Amino acid sequence: MKVVLLSLVLVLVCATQETPAEIDPSQIKGEWRTIYAAADNKEKIVEGGPLRCHYRQIECTDGCEYLSLTFYVKVHGTCRLFHKEAKRQEGDVYIIEFAGTNVLQLIHASENMLVTYIENDDGEKITKITKGVAKGDSFTQEEFQKYQELNSEKGIPNENIENIIKTDNCPP
């Protein structure tokens, strides 16, 4: 009887686990602006931090086999443009080399909002990061709430959210 009860509990737990929906490549392509970023090691995303990226464009090619990212990072107050390409790996994650090795996963996509989850390994520490990007220059209240929920799911404190768009003065 205990085995049957334990099996039933296990089935219910597994059934309630949310699996990420397949992301439609057409939702990814286009011009994006980084609105928010959050990290368990906030030093990486504060003003002047190596992973405070100001996204400009994301392209999904070959059925999302590759992601092409165009973004700025401020180095000593000067906006520096980067173009990076990431190749999809098993498990629908992408590997990109920038300020260490980054394992990137698209965890939410809608018409106007995209959220990425990144694990950055700089050789000393692994930092968990989310980036919330939008087609415009802000999130709706509902989008911000969704972003906060995703941070919580990934174990990133919401008090570590940085408003990236507020300091974005890099070229369009």
QUIMORA-V507190 format. One record per helix or strand of 2 or more residues. SS is the DSSP state (h for helix, s for strand). FROM is the first residue (numbers start at 1). TO is the last residue. If there is no record, write none. Layout:
ss: {SS:SS}
from: {FROM:FROM}
to: {TO:TO}
This chain:
ss: {h:h:s:s:h:s:s:s:s:s:s:s:h:h:s:h}
from: {2:25:30:33:42:53:66:78:93:101:113:126:141:158:161:165}
to: {16:28:31:39:44:61:75:89:97:109:121:134:153:160:163:167}
